[in-house]
Amino acid sequence: MFAEQRGSWILTGTTVAFVTAVYVPCVQRTVPGGDSGELITTACELGVAHPPGYPVFTLLARLFMYLLPSLSPAHSVNLMCSLLGAAACGCFTLTVCRLTGPGPGAVLAGGLFAVSRLSWQWSVVAEVFTLNNLFVGLLFFLTASFHCAENSWQRRKTAHWGAFCCGLGLCNQHTLVLYVLIIIPWVLYQLCALKELSFLGLVSLGFCFIAGFLPYIYLPISSYLNTARWSWGDQTTLSGLLTHLLRAEYGTFSLAKTETSMSLSTMLLAQLDHCLADLSPPVLVLAGIGLLFSLWDRNCCSVSWLLTAMTLVYSLFFAWRANLDISRPLLLGVVERFWLQSDAAVCVLAGLGLSHAHSKMEMWLGHGGLWKTTGWVFTLALLGQMGRTNHRECDQSRNDVVERFGRELLASFPKDSLILTRGDLPGNSLRYLHYCQDIRPDIRLVDQEMMTYSWYVTKLGEHLPGVHFPGRLWDPVQSEEKNTFNLEQFLSHNTQRDVFACIGLTDGDPSWERSFSRWPWGVCDYLVPTQRQFHPEQWAERSRSVYNWSEPHNSFPPASWERIANEEMWQAREDAGRGESASL
């Protein structure tokens, strides 16, 4: 038993070291697209991230910034995520080792998840998904350890650690609740069946579960102190805290605040296509073998079916609630990140399948060494092939497109400008460069969407000196309500600054058209009073060379933020060219 445990830890450590050696050289050195810029800025400022707040990620990111002062904030947090991703793969390896012993199946489980496109892609940039993968791996390992425990003391200890990890994991990605809601009843049933669950034991498990939520105390503390120049929401009241935790501003059980919806079958077919393309058909076959052979293996049967139930429930629920149009490549990229949680279970089942396969072949045909060697050859060949296929797309070490996009925008604005940001691309990239890198401290960034929330002016207005808000919030639709304002009123109160809208203006409020005009300024619009005379020739000449951008057109994957940034730059160039031609 000791030799097997020692072999399991050696194999797990080797897997983690290998994955780390693969991930770290691929880590992006600059700010990525999407939510990454906002998450890094939140850690820089010790503010609160978008709902549900992600306190564990924020505090870990801040710790890595402190430990790695020679790296940029973006580089240090990206590096942190690569290490979390490697640790998650180690947990998957250890889970299979715990159930079937060390061998090629264990390496397949961890290595396969590591070199799959989605996992690799999101493990080299600052995102919350790698931390969620780690919590999933910890829950898998603790579940296997609980099932294989030799006595009641080991079961109780593992159950308490599991309860704590369930609570702590829910301080990060709330999709983990779909696994937690399956694991907890299963653990309680097992303890009841063994007559090891008492009232006091149930209370102590509850306390451990609640203790896992302690990081959420960070949210009201940060909100109360209000020292962060960027933060989301007002958690100083119970109502504000619950609004944030339950994602009420997005829709509690929805991905985004939108009326768009896709059919359940469309989402499930897209996920199946992803599994076939990114995990490969042999892996799905092995997962099926793992489930089938577990019927005759008392040590694995319960856990294998538990993993299967998790995967099915998660996939069905997520497909039902994922309200984004996946026919658009960028939104498909947003959705597919959430498939990582079910991919983890499939990889572990595939590892169990390979372990069962060579064990059964040895039992039926003999020549155990031959079948184990075959398993190793298959594992290394599959991982090598997937690694070679995905490396080019997942290597982000030279990717600085989003940061250069933000730097070009910031460099183009006149001194003391006021920038009205719209969307993740300009908002998060400019936010990171302005607050974390201290680039262009003279400008002021105001988020158009955030300005429609009741907390924005109250909480962040004091961190925007020189910006005047004529009410408590911007109401684009019903600006006649008490103490709200429309865009025209906001612009009229800030005429002392040059105001730019990047990218575009929020729909629904045409009030600004009465008193202001939009002049093209690269990817942004310059909002000027209508009485100012527009000279097309002079303006075309002035705005023609506003950016220094040399990326080739259509040079990035359609689902990437780099593609969006590049297209915006090219569109700005084309618009400037048309404006210059028109002026002639």
Disulfide bonds with the S-S distance in Angstrom:
Cys44-Cys436 2.38
Cys502-Cys524 1.94
